[in-house]
Amino acid sequence: MHKILVTYTRPDDVEAFDNYFRDVHAPIVRKIPGLKKLVVNRITGNAMGGDPSFYLVVGLQFGSREDFEAAMRSEENAAAGKDAVEFCRATGSEFEVMIAHEE
């Protein structure tokens, strides 16, 4: 299974981030063609102690390499990326996007 993993740092404005992610960003992401599943993980602690480095870890799952590659070329994916940059800037969060393959 091919995946995109996105980590988000704790935003300065948690309420604005949560509302925007839920009501605007996630619906944009769900429009990406070939997306099988969107998994949103809210980080509640650090198992080693201290503050966690991330606020959210989000997984986008695709059924095949072909679906993944088509999704990455899509206008919907470009729109989701642009939206992430804008809403993270507005709420004081940073994000990183990683490509993964489940073994």
C-alpha positions as CSV (number, residue, x, y, z in Angstrom):
1,M,0.0,0.0,0.0
2,H,1.3,3.4,-0.9
3,K,0.9,6.3,1.5
4,I,1.6,9.9,2.2
5,L,2.3,10.8,5.8
6,V,1.9,14.4,6.9
7,T,3.2,15.6,10.2
8,Y,1.9,18.9,11.6
9,T,3.5,20.8,14.5
10,R,1.4,22.2,17.3
11,P,-0.3,25.3,15.9
12,D,-0.2,28.7,17.7
13,D,-4.0,28.8,17.3
14,V,-5.2,25.3,18.0
15,E,-8.9,26.1,17.8
16,A,-8.6,27.8,14.3
17,F,-6.3,24.9,13.1
18,D,-8.8,22.2,14.3
19,N,-11.8,23.9,12.8
20,Y,-10.1,24.6,9.5
21,F,-8.6,21.2,9.2
22,R,-11.9,19.5,9.9
23,D,-14.3,21.8,8.0
24,V,-12.1,22.8,5.0
25,H,-8.8,21.0,4.5
26,A,-9.9,17.4,5.1
27,P,-12.8,17.7,2.6
28,I,-10.3,19.1,0.0
29,V,-8.0,16.1,0.7
30,R,-10.8,13.6,0.4
31,K,-11.3,14.8,-3.2
32,I,-7.9,13.5,-4.3
33,P,-8.6,10.7,-6.9
34,G,-7.6,7.2,-5.9
35,L,-7.6,8.0,-2.1
36,K,-8.7,4.9,-0.3
37,K,-8.5,6.2,3.3
38,L,-7.7,9.3,5.2
39,V,-6.4,8.7,8.8
40,V,-6.1,11.6,11.2
41,N,-4.1,10.9,14.4
42,R,-4.1,13.5,17.1
43,I,-1.0,13.3,19.2
44,T,-1.8,13.3,22.9
45,G,1.6,12.7,24.4
46,N,5.2,11.6,24.1
47,A,5.8,8.0,25.4
48,M,9.4,9.0,26.3
49,G,8.2,12.1,28.3
50,G,8.2,15.7,27.5
51,D,6.2,17.5,24.9
52,P,5.5,15.7,21.6
53,S,7.1,17.1,18.5
54,F,3.9,16.8,16.5
55,Y,0.2,17.8,16.9
56,L,-1.2,15.7,14.1
57,V,0.0,12.8,11.9
58,V,-2.2,12.3,8.9
59,G,-2.0,9.3,6.6
60,L,-3.4,9.2,3.0
61,Q,-3.6,5.6,1.7
62,F,-3.7,4.5,-1.9
63,G,-4.4,1.0,-3.2
64,S,-1.7,0.8,-5.8
65,R,1.4,2.5,-7.1
66,E,-0.6,3.6,-10.2
67,D,-3.3,5.2,-8.0
68,F,-0.7,7.0,-5.9
69,E,1.2,8.3,-9.0
70,A,-2.0,9.6,-10.6
71,A,-3.1,11.2,-7.4
72,M,0.2,13.0,-7.0
73,R,-0.3,14.5,-10.5
74,S,-3.9,15.6,-9.9
75,E,-5.2,19.1,-9.6
76,E,-6.9,18.0,-6.4
77,N,-3.6,17.1,-4.8
78,A,-2.1,20.4,-5.9
79,A,-5.1,22.2,-4.3
80,A,-4.6,20.3,-1.1
81,G,-0.9,21.2,-0.9
82,K,-1.6,24.9,-1.6
83,D,-4.3,24.9,1.1
84,A,-2.0,23.2,3.6
85,V,0.6,25.9,3.1
86,E,-1.9,28.7,3.5
87,F,-3.8,27.4,6.6
88,C,-0.6,26.4,8.4
89,R,0.8,29.8,7.8
90,A,-2.4,31.4,9.2
91,T,-2.6,29.2,12.3
92,G,1.1,29.0,13.1
93,S,1.8,25.4,12.3
94,E,4.4,23.7,10.1
95,F,4.1,20.5,8.1
96,E,6.2,17.9,6.4
97,V,5.0,15.5,3.7
98,M,6.6,12.0,3.4
99,I,6.1,9.1,1.0
100,A,5.8,5.7,2.5
101,H,5.1,2.1,1.4
102,E,3.6,-0.3,3.8
103,E,5.5,-3.6,3.9
